[in-house]
Amino acid sequence: MSILGILFFTASIITAASAFLILHRNSKSGVNAYFALFCFSATVWLFCSGNMFISKNEHDALMWSKIGFTGLAFMPAFFLRFVYAFTKKIINVKTFIIFYVLSLTAVILNCTTPFFYSGIDARFFGYYPNAGFLYILVPAQLAFFIHLASKNLKSYLKRPDLTAYRHNQIKNINSAVFILFVLLIDHLLSFAALPIYPFAEICTAVFISIVVINLKRYVPSDIKIILSRSFIMAVLAAAVLSFSYFVWKYGGSWIISSALTFVLSFMGTYLYRAAIDKAEDLFLAEQKKYSNTLIQAASSMAREHNLKRLLKFMAVIVMHELKVKNFAVYLENKDKKTLECHYIRPSVPSEIIFPYSYAHPFIMFIRNKKRPFTAADLPLYIINSAELPFRPAFVIPFFFDNGTNGFIILSSKKDDMPFTREDVRTFEALSRQTSLAIESCLFFEEYKNTQEKIFAAEKLASVGGLAEGVAHQINNRLNQFSMISGELKYEIEDFIKANAKLVNDNEILKKTLDYITGLSDSLTQNIKRTDAVIKGILNYSRAEKQGTLFSHFPLKEAFDLSLELLKLKHKLHKDFKIEFNFQNDDDKIYGIRSQITEAVYNIIDNAYEATKEKYEDLPEERKINYKPFIKVMLKHTDSKHIISIEDNGCGIKEENVSKIFAPFFTTKSSYKSGTGIGMYIVRRMVEENHKGKVSFESKCGVGTKIIFELPREAIVN
């Protein structure tokens, strides 16, 4: 047997195995069926070519060559049909029927006439057919079909909905198509009767192997396992056949040899199973090791109730075991209807981390997929639209029983090895445990926040109850003071009327009575002002039904009322002014009037006291030039009102920035007004009751700007 014959038989085994491998995966798939037909055609051609090379005479060689021509004639049509099915191109069935009929006609003509194979010659490598005058149609047909296939593959590459893997798959197959040009050149040289080795048959086997690897989505570890299985099978088969042949040759009994072959083959199956298990353990040792580590880590995740620590623990385990470069977790924010990054490692600037809305293609794909997947499964337009802090290689969705969801994204591994099907299965099993662990942490955090709110509410309620009690007692005393000051004034007026001559004649007595009358008037005025302040405080503390309070109202009204309260509380600086930047005084916002007024009052009260504190701290020579002010600006967008209140006061010290909205935190001295709940109340009213947002910008010694963002329509639970 010639070496060339052995190569051809080996190539035919490869193509036949490829056909069975593809059909075994999904025999009902049109793509697999037509590629299998292409492989079977190649198998017929290669097997017959091998027999042609080892034939002992011209007659047998010509017979095998004409039988092999059957596979050669149908290969281009089956290949083009496979490409059209693979790219989902709508075809004209009648056109392919014509192709099949023409191929069959060529086969019949080749068997009955010398038009395609005119004869056969013995060359230095073996028998090889001579080309007839119609043989030129074979390379012409092949060139035409290669052109159509390549054109269709290139056109398919332009589709935006292709996944990254599909895109690479098409590129690889299209690149492999050019291997078939070797087959084309071989046909042309055969037509010219040049004495060269026929490499086209070997290239065909290589081409089919490349396509199978792409269709089956093999990764390096899979290929190692396939090769190891093939090698083990070949070694065992060679051992069994060699031993049987040795027994038959020297024992002289084919019955004993056959029986021994059967027994050894039966034993060989167990040896084969044990050998491939050992080989797989060797190749997949690293993967099984980290899979076991992840499973063990998952059992300990349930005992962690702090979300930040849990995510950090997950990141450390995954990054260490899988050796990935980046790790990030996104969780759903139901209030904003977005998914936001809760943890990322290594850390990146916050400017490049963006939340995702429910309608984003990336999020919709994850919610539909509902299982771990590699980035290769993502359509290219989604990859291009995903503004992630790093390029994803693996995505692990998880879903909670309460409907909340999120996902983990991993970057590529440090050794650039791809994620395998084993990785997908491992994380598919772990995603449920991950979901439960994260859901447990979220529950504990929500429970903790709820308890803090209840505690704060109880404090505020006790403060409010105490305020009403104290106000009641103060009002009783104010009523007494008011009555006393009124009685004192009336008593003096009666005394003057009864003793007019005495009063008029005694200048000192007259001045004394006028002074006492003035004190009485001043006392009455201050009692009225104090009563107004107490009433204002009590009005704010009264609970009202939230749902009935939303309305459109001019923001200027809230500032006017707040300014009146500010004047009652403070003796305003002579140069103090408040500037309004509205479209007009009737410029309206949407919200709860009383709560917005209270929020505005708290802000401008703090702002004025900040300017007052700055003024008191200035050197005497700089106080003359200091002009305290508060600037108010209102602007509107399509979805919200934006209110900014800016002052040029003392600003906020850096160490106090994180505490501004904390309940009962105050920077004011004990002798100044302030309980530390003003900004806390502002934030709760704006963010919880109005579903808006409060933020601030401040620089110590320069001033502070508070920004409200309120929805244009009410958003309430």
C-alpha positions in Angstrom: 0.0 0.0 0.0 1.4 3.4 -1.0 1.8 6.3 1.5 -0.6 8.4 -0.7 -3.2 5.7 -0.5 -2.9 5.6 3.3 -3.3 9.4 3.4 -6.4 9.3 1.3 -8.0 6.5 3.4 -7.2 8.5 6.5 -8.8 11.6 5.0 -11.9 9.6 4.0 -12.2 8.4 7.6 -11.9 12.0 8.9 -14.7 13.2 6.5 -17.0 10.2 7.3 -16.4 10.8 11.0 -17.2 14.5 10.5 -20.5 13.6 8.8 -21.6 11.3 11.7 -20.4 13.8 14.3 -22.5 16.6 12.7 -25.6 14.4 12.3 -25.3 13.1 15.8 -25.6 16.6 17.2 -28.8 17.4 15.4 -30.0 15.3 12.5 -33.1 17.5 11.9 -31.1 20.6 11.2 -30.9 21.6 7.5 -27.4 23.0 8.1 -26.1 19.7 9.6 -27.9 17.6 7.0 -26.5 19.4 4.0 -23.0 19.6 5.5 -23.2 15.8 6.2 -24.1 15.2 2.5 -21.1 17.3 1.5 -18.9 15.2 3.9 -20.4 11.9 2.5 -19.7 13.0 -1.0 -16.1 13.9 -0.1 -15.8 10.5 1.7 -16.8 8.7 -1.5 -14.4 10.7 -3.6 -11.5 10.2 -1.1 -12.1 6.5 -0.4 -12.3 5.7 -4.1 -9.2 7.8 -4.8 -7.3 5.8 -2.2 -8.3 2.6 -3.9 -7.4 4.0 -7.3 -3.8 4.7 -6.0 -3.3 1.2 -4.7 -5.0 -0.6 -7.6 -2.9 -3.3 -9.3 -4.1 -2.7 -12.9 -5.6 0.1 -15.0 -9.0 -1.4 -15.2 -9.6 -1.4 -11.5 -8.0 2.1 -11.1 -10.3 3.5 -13.8 -13.3 1.9 -12.2 -12.5 3.4 -8.8 -11.8 6.8 -10.3 -15.2 6.8 -12.0 -17.0 5.8 -8.8 -15.2 8.5 -6.9 -16.3 11.1 -9.6 -19.8 10.6 -8.2 -18.7 12.3 -4.9 -16.7 14.9 -6.7 -19.7 15.9 -8.9 -22.1 16.4 -6.0 -19.7 18.1 -3.6 -20.0 21.7 -4.9 -23.9 21.7 -5.0 -24.1 20.2 -1.4 -21.5 22.7 -0.2 -23.4 25.7 -1.6 -26.7 24.4 -0.2 -25.0 24.1 3.2 -23.8 27.7 3.0 -27.2 29.0 2.0 -28.8 27.0 4.9 -26.2 28.3 7.3 -26.7 31.9 6.4 -30.5 31.5 6.3 -30.7 32.7 2.7 -34.0 32.1 1.0 -33.3 29.8 -2.0 -35.1 28.8 -5.1 -35.5 25.0 -4.7 -35.9 24.6 -8.5 -32.4 26.1 -9.0 -30.8 23.4 -6.8 -32.8 20.7 -8.4 -31.2 21.8 -11.7 -27.8 21.7 -10.0 -28.4 18.1 -8.7 -29.7 17.0 -12.2 -26.6 18.4 -13.9 -24.3 16.7 -11.4 -26.2 13.4 -11.9 -25.9 13.8 -15.7 -22.1 14.4 -15.4 -21.9 11.1 -13.3 -23.8 9.2 -16.0 -21.8 10.6 -18.8 -18.6 9.8 -17.0 -19.6 6.2 -16.5 -20.7 5.7 -20.1 -18.4 8.0 -22.1 -14.8 9.2 -22.0 -16.0 12.9 -21.9 -14.9 13.5 -18.4 -12.3 10.7 -17.7 -10.8 9.6 -21.1 -8.5 7.0 -19.6 -6.0 6.4 -16.8 -2.2 6.6 -16.6 0.4 5.2 -14.3 2.3 8.2 -12.8 5.2 8.2 -10.3 2.8 8.3 -7.3 0.2 5.8 -8.7 -2.6 5.6 -11.2 -4.4 8.9 -12.0 -7.2 9.6 -14.5 -6.7 11.6 -17.7 -9.1 14.5 -18.3 -11.6 14.4 -21.2 -12.8 17.5 -23.1 -15.8 18.0 -20.7 -13.6 17.8 -17.6 -13.2 21.6 -17.8 -16.7 21.8 -16.5 -15.6 20.4 -13.1 -13.3 23.3 -12.1 -15.7 25.8 -13.8 -18.6 24.5 -11.6 -16.4 24.5 -8.5 -15.2 28.1 -9.2 -18.7 29.3 -9.7 -20.0 27.7 -6.5 -17.0 28.9 -4.4 -17.8 32.4 -5.7 -21.5 32.2 -4.7 -20.7 30.7 -1.3 -18.0 33.3 -0.5 -20.2 36.2 -1.7 -23.1 35.0 0.5 -20.9 34.6 3.6 -19.5 38.1 3.1 -23.0 39.5 2.8 -24.1 37.7 5.9 -21.2 39.2 7.9 -22.8 42.6 7.5 -25.9 41.8 9.5 -26.0 43.8 12.8 -27.8 41.0 14.7 -25.0 38.5 14.4 -23.5 37.4 17.7 -19.8 37.8 18.2 -19.3 34.0 18.0 -21.5 33.8 14.9 -19.5 36.6 13.3 -16.2 34.8 14.0 -17.7 31.5 12.8 -18.7 33.0 9.5 -15.3 34.6 9.1 -13.5 31.4 9.8 -15.6 29.4 7.4 -15.3 32.0 4.7 -11.5 32.0 5.2 -11.5 28.2 5.0 -13.4 28.4 1.7 -10.2 29.6 0.0 -8.6 26.2 0.8 -11.0 24.8 -1.8 -9.1 26.9 -4.4 -6.3 24.2 -4.0 -8.9 21.7 -5.2 -9.7 24.1 -8.1 -6.0 24.4 -9.0 -5.6 20.6 -8.8 -8.5 20.1 -11.3 -6.9 22.6 -13.7 -3.5 20.9 -13.5 -5.1 17.5 -14.0 -6.7 18.9 -17.1 -3.3 19.9 -18.3 -1.9 16.4 -17.4 0.9 17.8 -15.2 2.7 15.2 -13.1 2.1 16.6 -9.5 0.9 15.1 -6.3 -2.9 15.5 -5.9 -2.9 17.5 -2.7 -6.5 18.7 -3.2 -8.0 15.6 -1.5 -5.9 16.2 1.7 -6.9 19.9 1.7 -10.6 18.9 1.4 -10.2 16.9 4.7 -8.5 19.9 6.3 -11.3 22.2 5.1 -14.0 19.9 6.5 -12.2 19.6 9.9 -12.1 23.4 10.1 -15.8 23.7 9.4 -16.7 21.0 11.9 -14.7 22.7 14.7 -16.5 25.9 14.0 -20.0 24.3 13.8 -19.5 22.3 17.0 -18.0 25.3 18.8 -15.0 23.5 20.0 -12.5 25.3 22.3 -8.9 24.1 22.8 -9.8 21.9 25.8 -12.4 20.1 23.7 -10.0 19.6 20.8 -7.4 18.1 23.2 -10.0 15.7 24.5 -11.1 14.7 21.0 -7.5 14.1 19.9 -6.7 12.2 23.1 -9.8 10.0 22.5 -8.8 9.4 18.9 -5.2 8.5 19.9 -6.4 6.1 22.6 -8.8 4.5 20.3 -6.1 4.1 17.6 -3.6 2.6 20.0 -6.1 0.1 21.5 -7.4 -0.9 18.0 -3.8 -1.4 16.7 -2.9 -3.4 19.8 -6.0 -5.7 19.4 -5.5 -6.2 15.7 -1.8 -6.8 16.0 -2.2 -9.3 18.7 -5.0 -11.1 16.8 -2.9 -11.1 13.7 0.1 -12.5 15.6 -2.1 -15.4 17.0 -3.6 -16.1 13.6 -0.2 -16.1 11.9 1.7 -18.3 14.4 -1.3 -20.2 15.8 -2.7 -21.1 12.5 -6.4 -20.9 13.7 -8.6 -18.1 12.6 -11.3 -19.3 15.0 -9.1 -18.7 18.0 -7.9 -15.4 16.5 -11.5 -14.2 16.0 -12.5 -15.3 19.5 -9.5 -13.5 20.9 -10.3 -10.4 18.9 -13.8 -10.4 20.3 -12.6 -10.8 23.9 -9.9 -8.2 23.6 -12.4 -5.8 21.9 -14.8 -6.3 24.8 -12.0 -5.7 27.4 -10.8 -2.7 25.3 -14.0 -0.8 25.8 -13.4 -0.7 29.5 -9.8 0.2 29.0 -10.9 2.9 26.6 -13.4 4.3 29.1 -10.8 4.3 31.9 -8.1 5.9 29.7 -10.3 8.7 28.4 -11.6 9.4 31.9 -8.0 9.7 33.0 -7.1 12.0 30.1 -10.1 14.2 30.7 -9.2 14.5 34.4 -5.7 15.5 33.3 -6.9 18.1 30.8 -9.8 19.4 33.0 -8.0 19.2 36.4 -7.7 23.0 36.7 -11.3 23.6 35.7 -12.7 20.9 38.1 -10.5 22.4 40.9 -12.0 25.8 40.6 -15.5 24.4 40.1 -15.2 22.6 43.5 -13.8 25.7 45.1 -16.7 27.8 43.8 -19.3 25.3 45.0 -17.7 25.3 48.5 -17.6 29.1 48.5 -21.3 29.2 47.5 -22.3 27.3 50.7 -20.6 29.9 52.9 -22.2 32.9 51.0 -25.6 32.2 52.6 -24.1 33.0 56.0 -23.0 36.5 55.0 -25.6 39.3 55.5 -23.6 42.3 54.5 -24.0 43.0 50.8 -20.7 44.8 50.3 -18.7 42.1 52.1 -20.5 39.4 50.1 -19.8 41.0 46.8 -16.1 41.5 47.8 -15.9 37.8 48.8 -17.4 36.7 45.5 -15.0 38.9 43.5 -11.9 37.6 45.4 -13.0 33.9 44.9 -13.9 34.2 41.2 -11.0 36.4 40.2 -8.5 34.1 42.0 -9.9 30.8 40.7 -10.8 31.8 37.2 -7.9 34.3 36.9 -10.1 36.9 35.3 -9.0 40.5 35.0 -12.2 42.3 36.0 -15.4 41.6 38.0 -18.5 43.7 38.4 -22.0 43.3 39.9 -25.1 45.2 38.7 -28.3 45.2 40.8 -31.8 46.5 40.0 -33.0 49.8 41.4 -36.7 49.5 41.3 -37.4 53.1 42.1 -35.4 54.4 39.1 -36.2 51.3 37.0 -32.5 50.8 36.2 -29.7 48.4 36.9 -26.8 50.0 38.6 -23.2 48.9 39.3 -22.9 48.0 43.0 -19.4 46.6 43.1 -16.5 46.6 40.7 -13.0 45.3 41.0 -10.5 46.7 40.3 -12.1 50.1 40.9 -12.5 52.5 38.0 -13.5 56.2 37.9 -17.3 56.6 38.5 -17.5 58.7 35.3 -17.3 55.6 33.1 -19.9 53.6 35.1 -23.4 54.1 33.7 -26.7 52.6 34.8 -28.9 50.6 32.4 -32.6 51.2 31.9 -35.0 48.2 31.5 -35.3 49.0 27.8 -31.6 48.8 27.0 -30.9 46.0 24.5 -28.2 44.5 26.8 -30.7 44.2 29.7 -33.5 42.9 27.5 -31.1 40.2 26.2 -30.1 39.2 29.7 -33.7 39.0 30.9 -34.6 36.8 27.9 -31.5 34.6 28.2 -31.9 33.9 32.0 -28.8 31.8 32.1 -25.0 32.4 32.1 -23.6 33.1 28.6 -20.3 34.2 27.0 -19.9 37.5 25.3 -19.7 35.5 22.0 -23.4 34.9 22.3 -24.2 38.6 22.3 -25.2 40.2 19.0 -22.6 42.7 17.8 -25.0 45.7 18.0 -25.6 44.9 21.7 -21.8 44.7 22.4 -21.4 48.0 20.7 -24.2 49.6 22.7 -23.1 48.3 26.1 -21.3 51.0 27.9 -19.6 48.8 30.4 -16.4 49.8 32.4 -14.6 46.9 30.7 -15.1 44.5 27.8 -17.3 41.6 29.0 -16.3 38.0 28.3 -18.8 36.2 30.5 -22.2 37.3 32.0 -24.0 35.6 34.9 -27.7 36.7 35.3 -29.5 36.0 38.6 -33.2 36.5 39.5 -34.8 36.9 42.8 -38.2 35.6 44.0 -39.4 39.1 44.5 -38.8 40.0 40.8 -35.6 41.9 41.3 -32.8 40.9 39.1 -29.1 41.7 38.4 -26.1 40.2 36.8 -22.3 39.7 37.2 -19.9 40.4 34.3 -16.4 39.0 34.0 -13.7 40.1 31.7 -11.5 37.7 29.8 -9.1 35.4 31.7 -5.5 36.6 32.2 -4.2 33.7 30.0 -6.8 34.6 27.3 -8.3 31.1 27.5 -12.0 31.1 26.4 -14.9 30.3 28.8 -16.0 26.8 28.1 -19.3 24.9 28.3 -18.2 23.6 31.7 -17.9 27.2 32.9 -21.4 27.8 31.8 -22.7 24.7 33.5 -20.8 25.5 36.7 -22.1 29.1 37.0 -25.6 28.0 36.0 -25.6 25.7 39.0 -24.2 28.5 41.2 -26.4 31.4 40.0 -29.3 30.2 42.1 -27.2 30.2 45.3 -25.8 33.5 44.3 -29.3 34.9 43.9 -30.4 33.6 47.3 -27.3 35.0 49.0 -27.6 38.5 47.4 -31.4 38.5 48.1 -30.7 37.7 51.7 -28.3 40.6 52.0 -30.7 43.0 50.3 -33.5 41.8 52.7 -31.3 42.4 55.8 -30.2 45.8 54.5 -33.9 46.8 53.8 -34.8 45.5 57.2 -32.0 47.6 58.8 -33.0 50.7 56.9 -36.7 50.2 57.9 -35.7 49.9 61.5 -33.6 53.1 61.3 -36.5 54.9 59.7 -38.9 53.7 62.4 -36.4 54.7 65.1 -35.9 58.1 63.4 -39.7 58.5 63.0 -40.2 57.7 66.7 -37.6 60.3 67.6 -39.3 62.9 65.3 -42.7 61.9 66.7 -41.5 62.4 70.2 -39.8 65.7 69.2 -43.1 66.8 67.5 -45.2 65.7 70.5 -42.8 67.5 72.8 -42.9 70.6 70.6 -46.7 70.7 70.7 -46.7 70.3 74.4 -44.1 73.0 74.9 -45.9 75.3 72.4 -49.2 74.8 74.3 -47.5 75.8 77.6 -45.7 78.8 75.9 -49.0 79.9 74.4 -50.7 79.9 77.9 -47.9 82.1 79.2 -48.0 84.3 76.1 -51.8 84.8 76.7 -51.0 85.8 80.3 -48.3 88.2 79.2 -50.6 89.6 76.6 -53.4 90.2 79.1 -50.9 91.7 81.6 -49.4 94.1 79.0 -53.0 95.1 77.8 -54.1 95.7 81.4 -51.0 97.7 82.1 -51.6 99.9 79.1 -55.3 100.4 80.0 -54.4 101.1 83.6 -52.0 103.9 82.5 -54.5 105.3 80.1 -57.1 105.4 82.9 -54.6 107.0 85.2 -53.8 109.7 82.7 -57.4 110.5 82.0 -58.2 110.7 85.7 -55.1 112.8 86.6 -54.6 114.8 83.4 -53.6 118.0 85.2 -51.1 116.2 87.5 -49.5 114.4 84.5 -49.3 117.4 82.4 -47.8 119.5 85.2 -45.2 116.8 86.1 -42.8 116.4 83.1 -40.9 113.5 84.7 -44.1 111.6 85.5 -45.3 112.1 81.9 -42.1 110.7 80.4 -42.2 107.7 82.8 -45.8 106.8 81.8 -45.1 107.2 78.1 -42.0 104.9 78.5 -44.1 102.3 80.3 -46.8 102.5 77.6 -44.1 102.0 74.9 -42.8 98.9 76.7 -46.4 97.6 76.9 -46.8 98.1 73.1 -43.4 96.5 72.4 -44.3 93.5 74.6 -47.6 93.1 72.8 -45.9 93.2 69.4 -43.2 90.6 70.4 -45.9 88.4 71.9 -47.7 88.4 68.5 -44.5 87.6 66.6 -43.7 84.8 69.0 -47.2 83.4 68.6 -46.8 83.6 64.8 -43.6 81.6 64.9 -45.1 78.9 67.1 -48.1 78.6 64.8 -45.8 78.3 61.8 -43.9 75.5 63.5 -47.0 73.7 64.5 -48.5 74.0 61.0 -45.4 72.2 59.6 -45.7 69.4 62.2 -49.3 68.6 61.5 -49.8 65.4 59.6 -51.8 65.6 56.4 -52.8 63.0 53.8 -50.1 63.0 51.2 -52.2 61.9 48.3 -54.5 65.0 48.4 -51.7 67.5 48.6 -50.1 67.3 45.2 -50.9 70.3 43.1 -49.4 72.9 40.8 -48.4 76.1 42.6 -46.1 79.1 42.2 -42.7 78.5 43.8 -42.5 82.2 44.6 -45.3 81.7 47.1 -43.2 79.2 49.0 -40.3 81.6 49.1 -42.4 84.5 50.2 -43.8 82.6 53.1 -40.4 81.3 54.1 -38.9 84.8 53.9 -41.6 86.1 56.3 -40.8 83.3 58.7 -37.1 84.1 58.3 -37.8 87.8 59.2 -39.6 86.7 62.3 -36.7 84.5 63.4 -33.8 86.8 62.5 -33.0 90.4 62.4 -31.8 90.4 58.8 -28.5 92.0 57.8 -29.1 95.5 56.3 -27.3 94.5 53.1 -29.0 91.0 52.8 -30.9 90.3 49.7 -32.5 87.3 48.0 -32.4 87.1 44.2 -35.0 85.2 42.2 -34.3 83.9 38.7 -37.8 82.8 37.5 -39.5 83.2 34.2 -42.2 85.1 36.1 -43.6 85.1 39.6 -46.3 82.6 38.6 -43.7 80.0 37.4 -45.2 76.8 38.9 -43.9 73.5 40.1 -45.7 70.3 41.0 -45.6 69.0 44.6 -47.0 69.2 48.1 -47.1 72.9 48.9 -46.6 72.7 52.6 -43.6 70.3 52.3 -41.9 72.3 49.6 -42.4 75.4 51.7 -40.9 73.7 54.7 -37.9 72.4 52.7 -37.4 75.9 51.2 -37.5 77.5 54.6 -35.0 75.1 56.1 -32.6 75.8 53.2 -32.8 79.6 53.3 -32.7 79.6 57.1 -29.5 77.5 57.0 -28.2 79.7 54.1 -28.8 83.0 56.1 -27.2 81.6 59.2 -24.2 80.6 57.1 -23.9 84.1 55.8 -24.3 85.5 59.3 -21.6 83.1 60.6 -19.2 84.2 57.8 -19.9 87.9 58.6 -19.1 87.4 62.3 -15.8 85.6 61.5 -14.6 88.3 59.0 -12.1 90.9 60.1 -13.6 94.3 60.7 -12.0 95.8 57.6 -13.6 93.2 55.4 -17.1 93.3 56.9 -17.8 96.6 55.1 -17.5 95.0 51.7 -19.3 91.7 52.5 -22.8 91.6 50.8 -24.7 88.5 52.0 -27.1 87.1 49.4 -29.2 84.0 48.5 -29.8 83.3 44.8 -32.7 81.2 43.7 -33.0 79.7 40.3 -35.8 77.6 38.7 -35.6 75.8 35.4 -37.6 73.0 33.8 -36.8 69.9 31.7 -39.2 67.5 30.0 -39.4 65.3 33.1 -38.5 67.5 36.2 -38.3 70.9 37.9 -34.8 71.9 39.0 -34.5 74.3 41.9 -31.2 75.6 43.1 -30.6 77.8 46.2 -27.1 79.3 46.4 -25.6 81.4 49.2 -22.2 83.1 49.8 -21.9 81.9 53.4 -19.3 80.0 55.2 -19.8 76.7 53.3 -19.4 73.2 54.6 -16.2 71.8 56.0 -14.9 68.7 54.2 -15.2 66.4 57.2 -19.0 67.3 57.5 -19.9 66.8 53.9 -21.0 63.1 54.5 -23.1 64.0 57.6 -25.2 66.8 56.2 -28.3 64.7 55.7 -27.8 62.6 58.9 -30.6 63.1 61.5 -29.7 65.2 64.6 -26.4 66.3 63.1 -25.8 70.0 63.4 -22.7 72.3 63.1 -24.4 75.1 65.0 -23.4 76.0 68.6 -25.8 75.2 71.4 -26.8 78.8 71.8 -28.0 79.0 68.2 -31.2 77.6 66.8 -31.0 74.1 65.2 -31.8 70.5 66.2 -30.0 68.8 63.3 -33.2 67.4 61.7 -33.8 70.1 59.1 -31.8 68.7 56.2 -32.8 65.2 57.2 -36.5 66.2 56.8 -35.7 68.0 53.6 -34.2 64.9 52.0 -37.0 62.6 53.1 -39.7 65.0 51.9 -38.1 65.5 48.5 -36.7 62.0 47.8 -39.3 59.8 49.6 -42.5 61.8 49.3 -41.9 63.4 45.9 -39.5 60.8 44.5 -37.1 63.6 43.6 -33.4 64.1 44.4 -31.5 66.5 46.7 -27.8 67.2 46.1 -25.4 70.0 47.1 -22.2 71.7 46.1 -20.1 73.5 48.7 -16.7 75.0 49.3 -15.7 75.9 52.7 -15.4 79.7 53.1 -17.0 80.4 49.7 -20.6 79.2 49.9 -23.1 76.4 49.3 -25.6 75.5 46.6 -28.5 73.1 47.3 -30.3 71.5 44.3 -33.8 70.0 44.3 -34.9 67.9 41.4 -38.7 67.3 41.5 -40.7 65.2 39.0 -43.1 67.2 36.8 -45.8 64.8 37.8 -46.4 63.0 41.1 -44.8 59.6 41.5 -46.2 58.0 44.6 -46.5 54.4 45.9 
